[in-house]
């Protein structure tokens, strides 16, 4: 019971720290900052590092009856029951294979601890404002509301120089959406 109380205190502290850190989530990302990068299929995504609590290896969660397919179940994380969301299924990736690289990113979203399954974690990158382009405007049939921008990352030098694209995601907006049903509105 003490560990649950401690985890809740940490979650509230991190949420208040993030709220005090600045403007709304989308505005903060548009001005740059540090991002945890991860892979979903062939694409690379980035989320605000302030939302990340820890990274864990994937373990089979306890399934919850009648839950949507992207909610894999729950795990007990040091006394806190954490819902596990498979982002690959939620974002309609081609396939979702579980292997040694599959990890769970434990997030702190609005004082709630949530796990997100991804193919692998890549890096922590700092992006300056000039390296972030606005999110593309897409057909209304495609939900791009949780994409806050596209980061451009230089790779290599000289003749080997290239560029890789990083899809910046509003993980807080996605996880706290009414559709997910994880956080009371």
C-alpha positions, -999 to +999 in steps of 0.1 A: +000+000+000+029+023+008+044+018-027+011+027-044+010+060-024+046+066-032+040+060-070+010+083-069+030+111-052+057+107-079+031+108-107+015+139-093+049+156-088+059+148-124+026+160-138+028+193-119+065+197-130+055+192-166+026+217-162+049+243-147+075+238-174+056+258-199+029+262-225+004+237-238+018+204-250+017+211-287+033+246-283+061+232-262+070+206-288+069+232-316+096+252-299+119+222-296+132+201-267+142+166-259+124+136-274+125+099-267+126+082-302+111+048-309+102+026-338+068+014-349+074-007-380+096+013-404+086+047-390+104+065-362+085+085-337+094+110-310+076+119-277+083+145-251+109+131-227+091+147-198+062+123-202+085+092-199+088+076-165+108+045-175+114+019-202+108-018-195+112-050-214+079-064-226+061-089-204+027-105-212+001-084-194-031-098-178-058-095-204-090-076-195-123-089-209-140-069-236-112-044-239-103-031-274-076-050-292-050-022-287-054-025-249-033-055-242-042-057-205-026-046-172+006-052-153+015-047-117+044-022-116+057-020-081+022-021-066+006+002-093-018-014-118-007-001-152-028-004-184-007-015-214-015+000-248+000-014-280+007+017-301+014-005-331-022-018-330-037+016-320-019+034-350-027+006-374+008-006-381+011-035-406+021-060-379+028-062-342+054-089-335+067-094-300+105-101-298+135-093-277+135-056-289+099-050-280+096-026-250+071-008-229+075+029-224+060+037-191+044+072-193+031+097-169+000+113-185-020+137-164-010+120-132-018+085-145+008+058-153+002+041-186+024+017-206+029+019-244+042-011-263+066-001-292+089-022-315+121-007-300+135+025-284+162+043-304+176+073-286+170+106-268+174+135-291+174+173-286+157+191-315+159+228-320+129+248-332+143+252-367+146+214-371+108+209-365+083+214-394+046+217-388+025+185-390+011+179-425-025+187-431-041+155-443-075+144-455-101+143-427-104+105-431-069+103-416-065+112-379-033+132-377-045+152-347-018+136-325+011+145-348+026+178-336+053+181-362+080+164-382+116+165-369+145+165-394+176+149-381+210+151-400+228+118-403+264+113-413+288+139-427+302+149-460+292+125-489+275+102-464+253+130-451+216+123-451+185+131-432+160+110-413+125+121-405+110+118-370+072+119-365+066+140-333+036+127-314+014+143-288+015+112-266-004+130-238-032+140-261-034+105-276-034+087-242-059+111-226-083+111-255-119+101-248-115+073-274-088+056-253-110+057-222-080+058-198-084+092-182-116+106-169-126+139-186 
